[in-house]
């Protein structure tokens, strides 16, 4: 009986399933970045660690169930931070927030058009890469819509890292410490 072969005639990967490798790598990366006090270390470390643990390419993505569990955990973490006072404040700011969201969507669409026209990115991938939202949610949606997940994740990670490592420190420097 002959052994099954993977890409380019190599033996298939043995070991834990892709979901467990990604989870373990993500936990390790997030832990390392948080312990090193890297801003946004949880998300950036998790992305980096999962990518390294998964071999960056050549492996099937984790199953949908793994992504659903991840989304549930993210939702729980966000929901645990909400209280009645926060919701009341949001209601009082509803109109300005809706206006800001509309402007953000328009800017996102304009940026997506640039990706499509100048760089040849397909429209769905471009919209998801430029859409406001979290890396995890948009990566999952990109996978569900057969968009290029790598491009979506890369652009969002660059956005988060830029905001946390460059923009926020500059604003604190310019506006002073509270």
Residue pairs with C-beta under 8 A, 6 or more apart in sequence:
3 11
4 11
4 12
5 11
5 12
6 12
6 13
6 58
7 58
13 55
13 59
15 21
16 24
17 62
18 54
18 59
18 60
18 61
18 62
18 63
19 62
19 63
19 66
21 53
21 54
21 59
22 50
22 53
22 54
22 62
22 66
23 50
23 62
23 66
24 53
25 49
25 50
25 51
25 52
25 53
25 54
26 45
26 46
26 47
26 49
26 50
26 53
27 46
27 49
28 49
28 53
29 45
29 46
29 47
29 48
29 49
29 50
29 52
30 41
30 42
30 43
30 45
30 46
30 49
31 45
32 41
32 45
32 49
33 41
33 42
33 44
33 45
33 48
34 41
34 42
34 45
38 44
38 45
39 164
39 165
39 168
40 160
40 161
40 164
40 165
43 135
43 160
44 157
44 160
44 161
47 135
47 153
47 157
61 143
61 149
67 140
67 143
70 136
70 140
71 136
71 137
71 140
74 134
74 136
74 137
90 97
101 132
104 132
105 132
108 127
108 130
108 131
108 132
109 127
109 130
111 126
111 130
112 123
112 126
112 127
112 129
112 130
112 131
113 126
115 121
115 125
115 126
115 129
115 130
116 122
116 123
116 126
121 129
121 148
121 151
122 147
122 148
124 142
124 145
124 146
124 147
125 142
125 147
125 148
125 151
125 152
128 138
128 141
128 142
128 145
128 147
128 152
129 138
129 151
129 152
129 155
129 156
130 155
131 138
134 156
135 153
135 156
135 157
135 160
138 152
138 156
139 149
139 152
139 153
139 156
141 147
142 148
142 149
142 152
142 153
143 149
